[in-house]
Amino acid sequence: MRWVSGGCLKCLNILCQVAKSEENYSIVIGFWVGLAVFVIFMFFVLTLLTKTGAPHQENPEPATKRHCLHSFAVNFSHHRESEKESSQHLEEARSLFHCYINEVDQIDRTKRAIKPLNMDHASLHIQESLVISKLNEGMDCLTKFNIPNFVNSEPSSMLGDDDLLICEQPIIMDSDAKLKSPHEILS
Amino acid sequence: MASNRNSSIGGATTSDCEEVKIPEEIFFTITVISLSENLLIVLAVIKNKNLHSPMNCFICSLAFSNLLSTLAKTCENIMISHLDPKGETEKKVDDIIDALLCMSFLGSISNLLAIAVDRYITIFHALRYHHLMTMKRASVILAGIWLFCAVNGMVLVFFSYVTFILIFFILLYVVSLLLILVLYVRMFLLAQAHARTIASLPGQRVYQTTNAKGTITLTILLGVFIVCWSPFFFHLIIMLVCPFNPYCECYRSLFQVNLLFMMLNAVIDPLIYAFRSAELRNTFRNMFCLSRTRLCS
């Protein structure tokens, strides 16, 4: 460990050298202080955005959310056995519903009444088209699951409200069924 | 790399600020940590078939560029401490290593930008994502990124005295920074909007913890990018704006510190990008468990 302490001593020497000629290093100090202020300012702006609200807020039909949550509660117990295998399937199924929800949100901004029954039909249709497109990748597991299916496939992040939040995220299905919801990415 | 940079401007004034040299021990520690992390990530993504998706390809490419920068910096440190820096061949080898270093730094920035764009498409064009971002397109994008970085790395090192080149690189960095800021903040706002709509349902628990986590994650993502890359590009700006000012020369004397921050970026990036993925963490556990079966459950 002697070489580590040698490195520390050299660092202290450098810092002492900088401290001695402070007025010459004014640009350096100004730069770092400005950078720190900018990062802290950015943090506070982001916190403020969470408190006051984002510009494009949506208020979709509460019934759809309740339907979402109910299905989540029903299906949660069934799909925890084989994590690795089921995680892919569940992410696929979850993504279908969320893809649909996101698309619907964007198209029907003014319409507030999206009935759960219609949603089921439409999501089954989407499921079918996506199954066909993924057939050559062997993803035939989609047809096993009922829509909607909301299970959090990340066992480590287990808060109840996290599960409920993930329920509503637009999620991607990519070729390996790796999903990134806004909350998964940002937390 | 420092000798190339400082001698190409030819500052005539003297100042009290001699070049600050970072002790080798610190570079060595950072190099070892960075090498091990990024090598693990590259190996894990290559070995595990589940991780062959566009998102993980970009993360693997980021880890590879960090690996390359670490190796180049190690070679340069070894060369500086053990070989004669004035010889002709040593200068040529040093130039090549500098070009590799620049290429890997540009690669890091481009890969960070690519990851942000990929996440943006994931969230805002959910239905079309798997049509827009196939593996073939991702590999074409990666090939384009690396070609661009290789060419620009060589141009920056061999033509750093041309003002236009420096302006080009500064603009490149500013554009990347702005794009990353805009993309992530838009994703963050969408996540907040969704959280709010869910919280407005009856009987929901308080969601502030998740909001705080999202804010902190985003601040860390953006903050690390800004803090690690800004010193170097501010150095380039200072080279353009005030090459003969003694105050500016004091900033330029800290060039090794700026490089250190870029190496720190190579250490921190795996923690905030790659290790967030549960699949990758499971792959690591499996990789280590193969060698130490007794410790694994």
Interface residues (C-beta under 8 A of the other chain):
Chain A: W3 V4 G6 G7 K10 C11 I14 Q17 V18 S21 N24 Y25 S26 I27 V28 F31 L35 F38 V39 M42 F43 L46 T47 L49 T50 G53 A54 P55 H56 Q57 E58 N59 P60 P62 K65 R66 L69 K84 Q88 S95 H98 C99 Y100 N102 E103 S133 E154 S156 L159 G160 D161 D162 L164 L165 C167 E168 Q169 P170 I171 I172 M173 D174 S175 D176 K178 K180 S181 P182 H183 I185 L186 S187
Chain B: S15 D16 C17 V20 K21 I22 P23 E24 E25 I26 T29 N50 L51 H52 S53 P54 M55 N56 R119 T122 I123 F124 A126 L127 Y129 H130 M133 T134 M135 V185 M187 F188 L189 L190 A191 Q192 A193 H194 A195 R196 T197 I198 S200 L201 P202 Q204 R205 V206 Y207 T209 T210 N211 A212 K213 G214 T215 T217 L218 T219 L222 G223 I226 V227 S230 P231 F234 I238 P246 Y247 C248 C250 Y251 L254 S277 A278 E279 N282
